Amino acid sequence: MLPLPHMNKIETISFIFEGKDYSVAIIPDVLAGTNQNILIGPHSLNIALYHEDKGYVNDDAKQIDEQIYAYVEDEYFSLPYESFLEQVKKWLD
């Protein structure tokens, strides 16, 4: 898979969990610099999927979580594309 071109808008896909729609970003692997894309989810989705004291809410939650590379603050999703990538890299470093 080729890296995503420079864009002004973050490319996202939707994950619907317990009736709520969460936007998950599709970005190039900013850490390894490979030609692979990774999924970055909002922190609010992470909270919905997993509870510290009880673990995953259900099997669907676990399946969704296993597809997502990392979670970042929800506010990052309103940033321009390049700024989003910079913030994700800082978050993951």
PyMOL commands that set and color helices and strands:
alter all, ss='L'
color gray80, all
select helices_A, chain A and resi 43-49+59-65+74-78+81-92
alter helices_A, ss='H'
color red, helices_A
select strands_A, chain A and resi 12-17+20-28+37-42+50-51+55-56+70-72
alter strands_A, ss='S'
color yellow, strands_A
deselect
rebuild
show_as cartoon
